[in-house]
Amino acid sequence: MRQHTNPMPSHPFPASRGEELERDFLAYLNMISQNKARLLPPGFLADYQAFGWIEMRNGVPCPTDAGKQAALHMRKPHHPHERR
């Protein structure tokens, strides 16, 4: 007789790319404010632009109005990705 095995892994699933981007967005905005956006891993800027959260102004990444609203939402205490 086969023993029943749990189909769910014992380790947590990795975050989706969208969750990863959302989780790290506030840190990225902080990097922009410190003029350190170049230190962000490759692909993040393009993904934030695709989300409509970041736009380039004279070669400098800047948050869009949508990005500012997303950041305000992420800073609220009820948001699951808030870092303290």
Salt bridges, closest charged atoms under 4 A:
GLU20 OE1 - ARG17 NH1 3.24
GLU22 OE2 - HIS79 NE2 2.72
ASP24 OD1 - ARG23 NE 3.26
ASP24 OD1 - ARG83 NH2 2.73
ASP47 OD2 - ARG17 NH2 2.69
GLU55 OE2 - ARG57 NH2 2.59
GLU82 OE1 - ARG84 NE 3.44
